[in-house]
Amino acid sequence: MRPKASWLIPFLAIGLIVPAVAEQKQIEEVGKTPVEMDFPSSGELHIDLCPSGVVLRGTDDNKVHVSYAADGRSDSSHVRVRLRASGNSGRVEIGDCPHNNFRVTVEIPQKTNLYVRMMAGQLEISGIKGNKDVELHFGQMNLSIGRASDYAHAEGSVNSGQVDAPAFGVSKGGLFRSFSKDGPGRYQLRAHVGAGQLSITDSED
């Protein structure tokens, strides 16, 4: 009778764990632009943005690419960019930004599910197909969402300010304004501005 090869079990377990660990990536840079990392299409990205002017757009490249610029009166040498990814999930964190006329561009794969949080400033999002959960506490958010018919559910709100969403036939202003629409598509959209303006347009606007 042959002995059981029980001694193989720990090694097999290690062999299963190592590939998962190898898929994890992290890049952190201070005062350097641009910063980029490979990231797959159809993944999910959590993005935390510093107060600034941000353009977030989709591209045909399977990469996350972050670049920024400040005017001559601002010091961008302390700006911290951290990119992390594990499989189809990733995180982008941008912090320690100067306060005046600081501009950030974040390019991601066109097909990406987004979770974005930003304290203050102007946020513009375009060219991205996927679920979107986006919050801006103070400022202006401009979303170009593609086609309104791509969404199964869409909702937008402001605590104080203006909601202009011609993509869904909505325009209203004041305190605690919101809308909620259901449609035939597959994606989910949630957009919220604490105080300021929310604009949602489709490709035909």
C-alpha positions in Angstrom: 0.0 0.0 0.0 1.5 3.3 -1.1 1.7 6.1 1.6 -0.5 9.1 1.3 1.4 12.1 0.0 0.1 14.4 2.7 3.3 16.3 2.7 2.3 17.7 -0.7 -0.7 19.6 0.7 1.1 22.6 2.2 3.1 23.1 -1.0 0.0 22.9 -3.2 -1.7 25.5 -1.0 1.3 27.8 -1.3 1.2 27.3 -5.1 -2.4 28.4 -5.1 -1.8 31.5 -2.9 1.3 32.8 -4.7 -0.4 33.7 -8.0 -3.1 35.7 -6.2 -0.4 37.6 -4.3 1.6 38.2 -7.5 -1.4 40.0 -9.0 -1.4 42.8 -6.4 0.3 46.0 -7.6 1.0 49.3 -5.9 2.7 52.4 -7.1 3.2 55.5 -4.9 4.9 58.7 -6.1 5.4 62.1 -4.5 5.9 65.2 -6.7 6.1 63.2 -9.9 3.9 63.4 -13.0 2.7 61.4 -14.8 2.1 58.2 -12.9 0.6 55.2 -14.5 -0.2 51.5 -13.9 -1.7 48.7 -16.0 -5.3 48.1 -15.2 -7.8 45.8 -17.0 -10.8 46.8 -18.9 -14.2 46.1 -17.2 -12.7 46.5 -13.8 -13.8 48.5 -10.7 -12.0 51.6 -9.6 -12.3 53.5 -6.3 -11.0 57.1 -6.8 -10.3 59.6 -4.0 -9.5 63.1 -5.3 -8.1 66.1 -3.6 -9.8 69.5 -4.0 -8.9 70.7 -7.5 -10.0 70.8 -11.1 -10.2 67.2 -12.3 -10.8 65.7 -15.7 -11.6 62.0 -15.5 -12.0 60.3 -18.9 -12.0 56.9 -20.6 -9.5 55.8 -23.2 -8.7 52.7 -25.3 -5.6 51.9 -23.2 -5.7 49.3 -20.4 -4.0 51.7 -18.0 -4.6 54.2 -15.2 -2.7 57.3 -16.1 -2.5 60.3 -13.7 -1.0 63.7 -14.7 -1.3 67.1 -13.0 -0.1 70.7 -13.3 -0.1 73.7 -11.1 0.4 77.4 -11.9 3.6 79.2 -11.1 2.5 80.3 -7.7 1.7 76.8 -6.4 4.1 74.1 -5.2 3.2 70.6 -6.5 6.3 68.9 -5.1 4.2 67.4 -2.2 1.4 65.9 -4.4 1.0 62.2 -3.6 -0.3 59.8 -6.1 -1.0 56.2 -5.0 -2.3 53.5 -7.4 -3.2 50.1 -6.3 -4.7 47.1 -8.1 -5.5 43.5 -7.4 -7.1 41.6 -10.2 -10.1 43.6 -11.5 -10.2 46.0 -8.6 -8.2 49.1 -8.1 -7.8 52.3 -6.1 -6.5 55.8 -7.1 -5.7 58.2 -4.3 -4.5 61.8 -5.0 -3.6 64.0 -2.0 -1.5 66.8 -0.6 -2.4 69.0 -3.5 -1.9 72.8 -3.7 -5.0 74.9 -3.3 -4.8 77.3 -6.2 -5.4 76.5 -9.9 -4.4 72.9 -9.5 -5.5 70.6 -12.4 -5.5 66.8 -12.5 -6.2 64.5 -15.5 -7.0 60.9 -14.8 -7.3 58.5 -17.7 -8.7 55.0 -17.2 -10.0 52.2 -19.5 -13.2 53.1 -21.3 -15.1 50.2 -19.7 -14.8 50.7 -16.0 -17.1 50.7 -13.0 -16.5 53.9 -11.0 -16.7 54.9 -7.3 -15.5 58.5 -7.0 -15.3 60.8 -4.0 -14.0 64.4 -4.0 -14.2 67.2 -1.4 -14.3 70.3 -3.5 -13.7 71.8 -6.9 -14.7 71.0 -10.5 -15.1 67.4 -11.6 -15.6 66.4 -15.3 -16.2 62.8 -16.3 -16.6 61.5 -19.8 -16.1 58.6 -22.1 -16.6 55.9 -19.5 -19.0 52.9 -19.9 -20.0 51.3 -16.6 -21.7 51.8 -13.3 -21.0 55.2 -11.7 -21.2 56.2 -8.0 -19.9 59.8 -7.8 -20.0 62.4 -4.9 -18.7 65.9 -4.7 -19.2 67.8 -1.5 -18.7 71.4 -2.9 -18.4 72.6 -6.4 -19.5 71.6 -9.9 -19.8 68.1 -11.4 -20.2 67.6 -15.1 -21.1 64.1 -16.2 -21.2 63.0 -19.9 -22.7 59.5 -19.6 -22.9 58.2 -23.1 -26.6 57.2 -23.8 -29.3 57.6 -21.2 -30.8 54.3 -22.5 -27.7 52.4 -21.3 -28.8 52.8 -17.7 -31.2 50.6 -15.7 -31.4 53.2 -12.9 -30.1 56.7 -12.6 -30.4 59.2 -9.7 -28.9 62.6 -9.1 -29.2 65.0 -6.2 -28.0 68.2 -4.6 -28.4 69.4 -1.0 -28.3 73.0 -2.2 -27.9 74.1 -5.8 -28.9 73.1 -9.3 -29.5 69.8 -11.0 -29.5 70.0 -14.8 -29.9 66.6 -16.4 -31.1 67.0 -20.0 -30.1 63.3 -20.5 -33.1 62.4 -18.3 -35.3 65.5 -18.9 -34.7 67.1 -15.6 -33.8 70.7 -14.5 -34.5 71.9 -11.0 -32.8 74.1 -8.4 -33.1 75.0 -4.7 -32.7 72.9 -1.6 -32.6 69.1 -1.6 -33.4 68.6 -5.2 -33.2 65.2 -6.8 -34.5 62.9 -9.5 -34.7 59.1 -10.0 -35.2 57.4 -13.4 -35.4 53.8 -14.5 -34.5 52.6 -18.0 -33.9 49.6 -20.2 -30.1 49.5 -19.9 -27.6 47.6 -17.7 -25.7 50.3 -15.8 -26.4 52.1 -12.5 -25.8 55.8 -12.0 -25.7 57.7 -8.7 -24.4 61.3 -8.7 -24.6 63.7 -5.7 -23.3 67.2 -5.1 -23.6 68.7 -1.6 -23.6 72.3 -2.5 -23.1 73.5 -6.1 -24.2 72.3 -9.5 -24.7 68.8 -11.0 -24.9 68.5 -14.8 -25.6 65.2 -16.6 -25.6 65.1 -20.4 -25.6 62.3 -22.9 -23.8 61.9 -26.2 -26.6 63.7 -28.1 -26.6 66.8 -25.9 
